[in-house]
Amino acid sequence: MSGTAPWWRSAVIYQVYIRSFADGNGDGVGDIAGLRSRLPYLKELGVDAVWINPWYKSPMADHGYDVADYRDIDPLFGTLEEAEQLIEEAHRHGLRVIPDIVPNHTSDQHPWFQAAVEAGPGSLERERYIFRPGRGSDGSEPPNDWVSCFGGPAWTRLPDGEWYLHLFAPEQPDLNWQHPDVHAEFESILRFWFSRGVDGFRIDVAHGLVKHPELPDLPPVQGPRDGEAGQRTPHPHWDRDEVHDIYRAWRKVADEFPGNRSFVAEAWADTPERLAAYVRAGGLHTAFNFNFLMTGWDAKDLRSVIDDSLAMLGAVGAPATWVLSNHDVMRHLSRYGRRNVKGWAPSERYEPEGPADLELGTRRARAAALLMFALPGGAYIYQGEELGLPEVEDLPEAVLQDPIWERSGHTDRGRDGCRVPIPWSGRSAPYGFSPEGATAAPWLPQPADWGRLSVEAQTGDETSMLELYRTALRLRREHPALGDGTLTWLDAPDGVLCFRRDPGFVCVLNLSAEPCPLPPHSAVLLASGPLENDMLAPDQAAWLAA
Ligand code: GLC
């Protein structure tokens, strides 16, 4: 890794799902005070930055992704002053801070939307959102057939007869990015936070902002490449080319500030090539590589997504980022615990097959971490993956809170299973998540056996997931071959991935059903499990000096 490359080309970024990270005031919900008290933990873990899910003032219809005031902190999480203190303290710990920004939609309680509802059909206020009359003789049919990502139609009708668009919950009306006010407002919000010292932003639904101006119905065939000779038919609201104009303007805003401020896009693109368009010169800095996250546990598939990602991103001069889990998908330990680990497409919802074998999932998650941290570029850790937390798949229906549960008519349990508050210490709930004497239980119940997965229980246990992450991150920081750069594949048996990074580093991962001999090496730097006779067991990975 070059000493002069900007930090974001190789950063390991830790995702703090703030509701579930650490509760400072004992109300059962994580907050800024809790996060501040755990900065030393993050420092010691060895990450470079934290991405914090939305902390803005919000009615919490979608846990903060429905923002009512982008320039203030929700009282559930703390105050603006505490946020400023957090940024300063994180910097003192050598950690960068990246808040989430939500530009596709606001809350229905945002003053703009309130004014739009008030002002009525045909008003200028309504032009900042996407209001339309309905179809049918009495306008009682939605304006088109778009569907909400959370289930049901993407349109809601107001008592005055007009419909408004929401690609997510009805409490999250979509903004109209053809309106100059929207551009000006978000550039001003970026400056507000940049001048408070944040190091960048994670851009929510970055691929959704621009809609086809005529709002046509969805195309009959939807697929990654459903046209002639690989021509992609543009989708009416996802990943449209015009969205990049917005990010070129945002890049200029980031560049007004010193210190390499950077953006990471949440863009669910069909192919690595489409993803690379977000990070061309003059555009955003990085984008989550969800193609990697969505790939099954299969050597050929993983190798091809790694190659395509590096080729497409490399062609535009951008680094890759690698991610296995986040607050929207089933935790990878539980995905990998399925005998048949399927890949899936951005347009699908992941459906696991059969029950999880958590022992298998843990073995594979350990190996996957060594793969991810050895690949060229940056990486993301979703809070709790360093503890080997599984998805909580048996939350009682009565406690489910994700809007998906209601909106899907109770057919999809939603994302609460990966959002359960994390265990810090002790043998029973709240496992140090809330302080002694807390007035409320954690907002989602924690499993009875999570004491063994707590930070306290794993610290100092060389066989634990936490110590594997700590060691891997330390080696990654120290080893000149890791981080930004390139890789060279080495010959390996079927089902085994083996690549070299210079100088002197080899990563090998056995996805086959048979043990395989380690490739030539002078030392084993780290292994995801015990090695016997220089053999790598199935679902094991190792880092070698060679
Ligand atoms: C993104 C977020 C998700 C949220 C949605 C709507 O996909 O990651 O949690 O529900 O956007 O803002």
Residues whose N, C-alpha, C, O or C-beta is under 5 A from the ligand:
A	BS01	GLC	D62 Y65 F168 D204 V205 D328
